[in-house]
Amino acid sequence: MKGEPFIPETITVHLGKPDEDAPNVTLSFPDYIKNVASSEIYPTWPESAIRANIYAIVSYALNRIYTEYYRSKGYPFDITSTTAYDMAFVEGRDIFQPISRIVDELFNSYVVRDNNIEPLFTAFCDGRQATCNGLTQWGTVELANQGLVPYEILQRFYGNDINIVRNAPVQTNTPSFPGIPLSLGYTSNAVRTIQTQLNRISRNYPGIPKIANVDSIYGVDTEAAVKKFQEVFGMEPTGIVDEATWYRISYIYTSVKRLAELTSEGVSMPDIQKQYSGEIKKGDTGIGVSTIQYYLAVIGAYYERVPPVDITGNFGQMTENSVKAFQQVFGLPQTGVVDERTWNDIYRAYQGIVESVPTPSPEMGVALYPNALLSEGMTSEYVRLLQQYLSYISKTYPSIPDVNPTGYFGPLTKNSVIAFQKEFGIEPSGVVGPPTWNEITSVYSDLRFGFDKRPQQFPGYTIS
């Protein structure tokens, strides 16, 4: 399932039943609507009836795309051409001019229920050879002849609690999968999507534990819910949301909420609320900028064509230049803006460095950030390193509690992290991300070795 609905530039149609060996064709969304409308209704009908039917056709198609109805099942298309499953589509057919004119006006308008955002699954049938619970096409003609306008016609079939969204944005239809597997310690809007969907699924499958905090952080409770979901639905319980798990969750979520049915439970705006802005760019400030700068500082130490940056929390010209250089190295558009694609490649590049660089002991130096948020409930060798750093720092800063290096991130470790964050002017979240890790290791290095060892001073070789 995607975020806020939009009108796709193109749609891919399977010329047959879903499992039938048939070709797929991709065409512009308006051209698809014109083809379906010319195949489903008559240009001689009253204009109000034609308009009501086009609203229904557009909404139906958008619902298939929004819910990724077929793609979540592994099919490489958005919709089929057969009325047994979807709407009539005849490749290469003539388009009726009156219908074409109206589609050009209405293709970016669709039907929703009050307080919901997803395009309504506007089921329909002809009303003569077949009957259904939704709109009847010949019934629209009768209502139009009675003088009803398109909205009133739609209300007769879908209820009074509907609205028409007009002038929806047009954009490229991209898969909802974020492009990289989600695992323990990762943080993003995609994690929040998974948390929201799993919590709803758990109402129908109570064996899947609820995730207490829908906070975009892939913590141990999210991992536990993912593992149980994978067990329930016959997948390997890795606790990692790869592409297959992502779309399986999406498919089950769509099913339990009946999003691809006329009786949809609906998706509200809080269901798709984002915690992080979609882009980080010049002029931005805050922890998100500090995180990007930390990654670029390390990447710049290993990729000679990427200039390292200072970790200031302010996205200035130096950071923009570094982002552009990174984008050039990795074959991305050189915008200087950290969008989702750039972020994913930064994340992957940094992960490759972490995996290739030996982790020093606390006696020998400081480790790079493990590329995973450290939070309460986690157990790992990096938690043990964190505890050792904090314990050493506590000898100089008595406000920061000493902690035993057990490797388990419990309440005592969280309290020590919060105390450190307060001491050094970081938001006291109790969670260790790149900015906090960088500050802890820098203070530790300064106290232990007599100098402040920043990430870009760490490298042993250059990756080209």
C-alpha positions as CSV (number, residue, x, y, z in Angstrom):
1,M,0.0,0.0,0.0
2,K,1.3,3.4,-0.9
3,G,1.0,6.7,1.0
4,E,-1.3,9.5,-0.3
5,P,-3.0,8.6,-3.5
6,F,-1.9,10.0,-6.8
7,I,-2.6,9.6,-10.5
8,P,0.0,7.4,-12.1
9,E,1.6,8.5,-15.4
10,T,1.2,5.0,-16.7
11,I,-0.6,1.7,-15.9
12,T,0.4,-1.8,-17.0
13,V,-2.5,-4.1,-18.1
14,H,-2.4,-7.9,-18.4
15,L,-4.3,-8.9,-21.5
16,G,-6.0,-11.9,-19.9
17,K,-6.8,-13.5,-16.6
18,P,-4.1,-13.1,-13.8
19,D,-2.6,-16.5,-14.2
20,E,-3.1,-16.7,-18.0
21,D,0.0,-16.6,-20.2
22,A,-0.7,-13.3,-21.9
23,P,1.3,-10.2,-22.7
24,N,1.3,-7.0,-20.6
25,V,0.9,-3.6,-22.2
26,T,1.9,-0.3,-20.6
27,L,0.1,2.9,-21.6
28,S,-0.7,6.3,-20.2
29,F,-3.3,6.3,-17.4
30,P,-5.7,8.7,-19.4
31,D,-5.5,6.5,-22.5
32,Y,-6.3,3.4,-20.4
33,I,-9.4,5.1,-18.9
34,K,-10.5,6.2,-22.4
35,N,-10.1,2.6,-23.7
36,V,-12.1,1.1,-20.8
37,A,-14.8,3.7,-20.9
38,S,-15.2,3.2,-24.7
39,S,-15.4,-0.6,-24.0
40,E,-17.8,-0.4,-21.1
41,I,-20.3,2.4,-21.9
42,Y,-21.9,4.2,-24.9
43,P,-21.0,7.7,-26.2
44,T,-24.7,8.3,-26.9
45,W,-25.7,8.2,-23.2
46,P,-26.5,11.4,-21.3
47,E,-23.4,13.2,-20.3
48,S,-24.2,12.9,-16.6
49,A,-24.3,9.2,-17.0
50,I,-21.0,9.1,-18.9
51,R,-19.3,11.3,-16.2
52,A,-20.6,9.1,-13.4
53,N,-19.3,6.0,-15.1
54,I,-15.9,7.6,-15.7
55,Y,-15.5,8.6,-12.1
56,A,-16.2,5.0,-11.2
57,I,-13.7,3.6,-13.8
58,V,-11.0,6.0,-12.6
59,S,-11.6,5.1,-8.9
60,Y,-11.6,1.4,-9.6
61,A,-8.3,1.5,-11.5
62,L,-6.7,3.7,-8.8
63,N,-7.8,1.4,-6.1
64,R,-6.0,-1.5,-7.9
65,I,-2.8,0.7,-8.1
66,Y,-3.1,2.1,-4.6
67,T,-3.5,-1.3,-2.9
68,E,-0.9,-2.8,-5.2
69,Y,-3.5,-5.5,-5.6
70,Y,-1.7,-7.6,-8.2
71,R,1.8,-6.5,-7.6
72,S,1.6,-7.5,-3.9
73,K,0.9,-11.0,-5.2
74,G,4.0,-11.0,-7.3
75,Y,2.4,-10.1,-10.7
76,P,4.2,-7.6,-12.9
77,F,1.1,-5.7,-13.8
78,D,-1.5,-3.3,-12.2
79,I,-4.7,-4.6,-13.6
80,T,-6.2,-7.2,-16.0
81,S,-8.2,-6.7,-19.2
82,T,-11.0,-9.0,-18.4
83,T,-14.3,-8.2,-16.7
84,A,-14.2,-11.5,-14.8
85,Y,-11.6,-9.8,-12.6
86,D,-11.5,-6.1,-13.5
87,M,-12.8,-3.9,-16.3
88,A,-13.0,-4.4,-20.1
89,F,-9.8,-3.3,-22.0
90,V,-9.4,-3.9,-25.7
91,E,-5.9,-3.2,-27.0
92,G,-5.9,-1.0,-30.1
93,R,-9.6,-0.2,-30.1
94,D,-11.1,3.0,-31.4
95,I,-11.9,5.6,-28.8
96,F,-15.2,7.5,-28.9
97,Q,-14.5,11.3,-29.1
98,P,-17.2,12.4,-26.6
99,I,-15.7,9.9,-24.0
100,S,-12.2,11.1,-24.8
101,R,-13.1,14.7,-24.2
102,I,-14.6,13.9,-20.8
103,V,-11.8,11.7,-19.7
104,D,-9.3,14.5,-20.4
105,E,-11.2,16.5,-17.9
106,L,-11.9,13.9,-15.2
107,F,-9.0,11.4,-15.3
108,N,-7.4,13.0,-12.2
109,S,-10.6,12.9,-10.1
110,Y,-11.8,9.9,-8.0
111,V,-14.3,8.8,-5.4
112,V,-13.5,8.4,-1.7
113,R,-15.6,7.8,1.4
114,D,-15.8,10.5,4.1
115,N,-12.7,10.5,6.3
116,N,-10.9,7.9,4.1
117,I,-8.1,8.6,1.6
118,E,-7.9,5.5,-0.6
119,P,-9.7,5.6,-3.9
120,L,-13.0,3.7,-3.3
121,F,-13.3,0.3,-4.9
122,T,-16.2,1.4,-7.1
123,A,-17.6,-2.0,-8.1
124,F,-20.0,-1.8,-11.1
125,C,-21.8,-4.0,-13.6
126,D,-24.1,-3.4,-16.6
127,G,-27.3,-3.9,-14.6
128,R,-28.9,-6.0,-17.4
129,Q,-26.9,-9.1,-18.0
130,A,-25.3,-8.9,-14.5
131,T,-26.3,-7.4,-11.2
132,C,-24.0,-6.3,-8.3
133,N,-23.9,-4.3,-5.1
134,G,-22.3,-1.3,-6.8
135,L,-23.1,1.0,-9.7
136,T,-25.2,-0.4,-12.6
137,Q,-24.3,1.2,-15.9
138,W,-27.7,1.2,-17.4
139,G,-29.1,2.5,-14.1
140,T,-26.9,5.6,-14.5
141,V,-28.8,6.3,-17.7
142,E,-32.1,6.2,-16.0
143,L,-31.0,8.5,-13.2
144,A,-29.4,10.9,-15.7
145,N,-32.7,11.1,-17.6
146,Q,-34.4,12.0,-14.3
147,G,-32.1,15.0,-14.1
148,L,-29.6,13.8,-11.5
149,V,-26.0,15.2,-11.8
150,P,-23.0,12.8,-11.7
151,Y,-22.4,13.2,-8.0
152,E,-26.0,12.5,-7.1
153,I,-25.9,9.4,-9.4
154,L,-22.8,8.1,-7.6
155,Q,-24.5,8.7,-4.2
156,R,-27.5,6.5,-5.3
157,F,-25.1,3.5,-5.8
158,Y,-22.3,4.1,-3.2
159,G,-24.1,6.0,-0.5
160,N,-24.3,9.6,0.7
161,D,-20.9,9.4,2.6
162,I,-18.8,9.9,-0.6
163,N,-16.8,12.7,-1.9
164,I,-15.0,13.4,-5.2
165,V,-11.3,14.3,-5.0
166,R,-10.4,16.6,-7.9
167,N,-7.1,17.6,-9.5
168,A,-5.1,14.8,-7.8
169,P,-1.3,15.1,-8.5
170,V,0.2,13.1,-11.4
171,Q,3.4,11.3,-10.7
172,T,5.5,8.2,-11.7
173,N,4.1,5.0,-10.2
174,T,6.9,3.5,-8.2
175,P,6.8,0.3,-6.0
176,S,6.1,0.9,-2.3
177,F,8.9,-1.3,-1.2
178,P,11.6,1.1,0.1
179,G,14.4,-0.6,-1.8
180,I,16.4,-2.0,1.1
181,P,15.5,-4.7,3.7
182,L,14.3,-3.4,7.0
183,S,15.9,-4.9,10.1
184,L,16.6,-4.3,13.7
185,G,17.8,-0.7,14.3
186,Y,16.7,0.8,11.0
187,T,14.6,3.9,11.2
188,S,12.4,5.4,8.4
189,N,8.9,6.1,7.4
190,A,8.8,2.6,5.8
191,V,9.2,1.2,9.3
192,R,6.3,3.2,10.5
193,T,4.2,1.8,7.6
194,I,5.1,-1.8,8.6
195,Q,4.3,-1.1,12.3
196,T,0.9,0.4,11.4
197,Q,0.0,-2.5,9.1
198,L,1.2,-5.2,11.5
199,N,-0.8,-3.7,14.4
200,R,-4.0,-3.8,12.2
201,I,-3.3,-7.3,11.0
202,S,-2.9,-8.5,14.6
203,R,-6.6,-7.7,15.3
204,N,-7.4,-10.5,12.9
205,Y,-4.4,-12.6,13.8
206,P,-4.0,-12.1,17.6
207,G,-0.9,-14.4,17.7
208,I,1.0,-11.5,16.2
209,P,2.1,-9.3,19.1
210,K,1.1,-5.6,19.1
211,I,3.9,-3.1,18.6
212,A,3.6,-0.7,21.5
213,N,5.2,2.4,19.9
214,V,4.6,3.2,16.3
215,D,7.7,5.4,16.2
216,S,9.4,4.5,12.9
217,I,12.2,2.7,14.8
218,Y,12.7,-1.0,14.0
219,G,13.0,-2.1,17.6
220,V,12.8,-5.6,19.2
221,D,9.0,-5.4,19.4
222,T,8.8,-4.7,15.7
223,E,11.2,-7.6,15.0
224,A,9.1,-9.9,17.2
225,A,5.9,-9.0,15.3
226,V,7.6,-9.5,11.9
227,K,8.9,-12.9,13.0
228,K,5.5,-14.0,14.1
229,F,3.9,-12.7,11.0
230,Q,6.4,-14.7,8.9
231,E,5.6,-17.8,11.0
232,V,1.9,-17.4,10.6
233,F,2.1,-17.0,6.9
234,G,4.6,-19.7,6.1
235,M,7.7,-17.6,5.6
236,E,11.1,-18.1,7.1
237,P,11.0,-16.2,10.4
238,T,14.1,-14.0,9.9
239,G,12.6,-10.9,11.5
240,I,13.8,-8.9,8.4
241,V,11.3,-7.2,6.1
242,D,12.7,-8.1,2.6
243,E,10.7,-7.4,-0.5
244,A,8.7,-10.7,-0.2
245,T,7.7,-10.0,3.4
246,W,6.9,-6.3,2.6
247,Y,4.4,-7.3,-0.1
248,R,3.0,-10.1,2.0
249,I,2.3,-7.7,4.8
250,S,0.8,-5.3,2.3
251,Y,-1.5,-8.0,0.8
252,I,-2.7,-9.2,4.2
253,Y,-3.3,-5.6,5.4
254,T,-5.4,-4.9,2.3
255,S,-7.3,-8.1,2.9
256,V,-8.2,-7.6,6.5
257,K,-9.2,-3.9,5.9
258,R,-11.1,-4.9,2.7
259,L,-9.4,-2.0,0.9
260,A,-10.0,-3.7,-2.5
261,E,-13.8,-4.2,-1.8
262,L,-16.8,-1.9,-1.8
263,T,-17.2,-2.4,1.9
264,S,-13.7,-1.1,2.7
265,E,-12.8,-0.3,6.3
266,G,-10.8,2.6,4.8
267,V,-7.4,4.2,5.3
268,S,-7.3,7.5,7.2
269,M,-4.6,10.1,7.1
270,P,-3.1,9.0,10.5
271,D,-2.6,5.6,9.0
272,I,-0.1,7.0,6.5
273,Q,1.3,9.8,8.6
274,K,5.0,10.3,8.1
275,Q,7.4,10.9,10.9
276,Y,10.3,12.1,8.7
277,S,10.1,14.6,5.8
278,G,10.6,13.0,2.4
279,E,13.7,15.0,1.6
280,I,16.7,16.6,3.4
281,K,18.1,19.6,1.6
282,K,20.1,22.8,1.9
283,G,18.8,25.0,4.7
284,D,17.5,22.1,6.8
285,T,18.7,21.6,10.3
286,G,18.3,19.0,13.0
287,I,19.2,15.4,13.8
288,G,18.3,14.2,10.3
289,V,20.9,16.5,8.9
290,S,23.5,15.4,11.5
291,T,22.8,11.8,10.6
292,I,23.4,12.4,6.9
293,Q,26.6,14.4,7.7
294,Y,27.9,11.5,9.8
295,Y,27.5,9.0,7.0
296,L,29.0,11.4,4.5
297,A,31.9,12.1,6.8
298,V,32.7,8.4,6.9
299,I,32.0,7.7,3.3
300,G,34.2,10.7,2.3
301,A,37.1,9.1,4.2
302,Y,36.9,6.0,2.0
303,Y,35.7,7.4,-1.4
304,E,38.2,9.9,-2.5
305,R,35.7,11.6,-4.8
306,V,33.3,12.4,-2.0
307,P,34.4,15.3,0.2
308,P,33.8,14.6,3.9
309,V,31.8,17.1,5.9
310,D,31.6,18.5,9.4
311,I,28.8,17.2,11.6
312,T,27.1,20.4,12.5
313,G,23.4,19.7,12.1
314,N,23.1,22.5,9.5
315,F,22.7,21.5,5.8
316,G,24.9,24.1,4.2
317,Q,26.9,24.4,0.9
318,M,29.6,22.0,2.1
319,T,27.0,19.3,2.7
320,E,25.2,20.0,-0.6
321,N,28.6,19.6,-2.4
322,S,29.3,16.3,-0.7
323,V,25.8,15.0,-1.5
324,K,26.2,16.0,-5.2
325,A,29.6,14.3,-5.3
326,F,28.1,11.2,-3.8
327,Q,25.3,11.2,-6.3
328,Q,27.7,11.5,-9.1
329,V,29.8,8.6,-7.9
330,F,26.7,6.4,-7.6
331,G,25.1,7.4,-10.8
332,L,22.2,9.4,-9.3
333,P,20.8,12.8,-10.5
334,Q,23.1,15.4,-9.0
335,T,20.5,17.4,-7.2
336,G,22.2,17.9,-3.9
337,V,19.0,16.8,-2.2
338,V,18.8,13.6,-0.1
339,D,15.7,11.9,-1.4
340,E,14.8,8.3,-0.7
341,R,16.9,6.9,-3.5
342,T,20.0,8.9,-2.4
343,W,19.4,8.0,1.2
344,N,19.2,4.3,0.4
345,D,22.5,4.4,-1.5
346,I,24.2,6.3,1.3
347,Y,22.9,3.7,3.7
348,R,24.2,0.9,1.5
349,A,27.6,2.5,0.9
350,Y,28.1,3.1,4.7
351,Q,27.0,-0.4,5.5
352,G,29.7,-1.8,3.1
353,I,32.3,0.3,4.9
354,V,31.2,-1.0,8.3
355,E,31.3,-4.6,7.1
356,S,34.8,-4.2,5.6
357,V,36.5,-2.3,8.5
358,P,37.6,-4.3,11.6
359,T,36.0,-3.1,14.8
360,P,38.7,-2.0,17.2
361,S,38.6,-2.8,20.9
362,P,38.0,0.1,23.3
363,E,41.7,0.0,24.2
364,M,42.7,0.4,20.5
365,G,40.3,3.1,19.3
366,V,36.6,3.8,18.6
367,A,34.3,1.9,16.3
368,L,32.2,3.2,13.5
369,Y,28.4,3.5,14.1
370,P,27.0,0.0,13.6
371,N,24.4,1.4,11.0
372,A,21.6,0.4,13.4
373,L,19.9,2.4,16.1
374,L,20.7,1.1,19.5
375,S,17.7,1.2,21.8
376,E,16.2,-0.5,24.9
377,G,15.7,-4.2,24.6
378,M,18.5,-4.9,22.1
379,T,21.5,-7.2,22.7
380,S,24.6,-6.9,20.6
381,E,28.4,-6.4,20.7
382,Y,27.9,-2.8,19.8
383,V,25.8,-2.3,22.9
384,R,28.7,-3.7,24.9
385,L,31.0,-1.2,23.2
386,L,28.6,1.6,23.9
387,Q,28.5,0.6,27.6
388,Q,32.3,0.5,27.8
389,Y,32.5,4.0,26.3
390,L,29.9,5.4,28.7
391,S,31.6,3.8,31.7
392,Y,34.9,5.4,30.8
393,I,33.2,8.8,30.2
394,S,31.4,8.5,33.6
395,K,34.7,8.7,35.4
396,T,35.1,12.3,34.2
397,Y,31.4,13.2,34.1
398,P,29.8,12.0,37.3
399,S,26.3,13.1,36.0
400,I,26.5,10.1,33.5
401,P,25.9,6.8,35.4
402,D,28.3,4.0,35.0
403,V,26.9,0.8,33.3
404,N,28.2,-2.8,33.2
405,P,29.2,-4.0,29.8
406,T,26.7,-6.8,29.5
407,G,25.8,-6.2,25.9
408,Y,22.1,-5.8,26.8
409,F,20.5,-2.4,26.4
410,G,18.4,-2.2,29.5
411,P,16.9,0.7,31.6
412,L,20.3,1.4,33.2
413,T,22.0,1.8,29.8
414,K,19.1,4.0,28.6
415,N,19.4,6.2,31.7
416,S,23.1,6.6,31.0
417,V,22.5,7.5,27.4
418,I,19.9,10.1,28.3
419,A,22.3,11.6,30.9
420,F,25.0,11.8,28.2
421,Q,22.7,13.4,25.7
422,K,21.6,16.0,28.3
423,E,25.2,16.7,29.2
424,F,26.2,17.3,25.6
425,G,23.1,19.1,24.3
426,I,21.5,16.3,22.3
427,E,17.8,15.6,22.4
428,P,17.5,13.1,25.4
429,S,15.7,10.3,23.6
430,G,17.6,7.4,25.1
431,V,18.2,6.0,21.6
432,V,21.7,6.0,20.1
433,G,21.7,7.0,16.4
434,P,24.7,8.4,14.4
435,P,24.8,11.9,16.1
436,T,24.8,10.4,19.6
437,W,27.3,7.6,18.7
438,N,29.6,10.2,17.1
439,E,29.5,12.4,20.2
440,I,30.0,9.5,22.6
441,T,33.0,8.1,20.6
442,S,34.5,11.5,20.2
443,V,34.3,12.3,23.9
444,Y,35.6,8.8,24.8
445,S,38.5,9.2,22.3
446,D,39.4,12.6,23.7
447,L,39.4,11.3,27.2
448,R,41.1,8.0,26.6
449,F,43.7,8.9,24.0
450,G,44.1,12.6,24.4
451,F,42.6,13.7,21.1
452,D,39.2,13.8,19.4
453,K,39.0,11.1,16.8
454,R,36.3,11.9,14.3
455,P,34.9,9.3,11.8
456,Q,36.8,10.8,8.8
457,Q,40.1,10.2,10.6
458,F,39.6,6.5,10.9
459,P,40.2,5.1,7.4
460,G,42.8,2.6,6.4
461,Y,42.2,2.6,2.7
462,T,40.3,4.3,-0.1
463,I,37.4,2.6,-1.9
464,S,37.2,3.7,-5.6
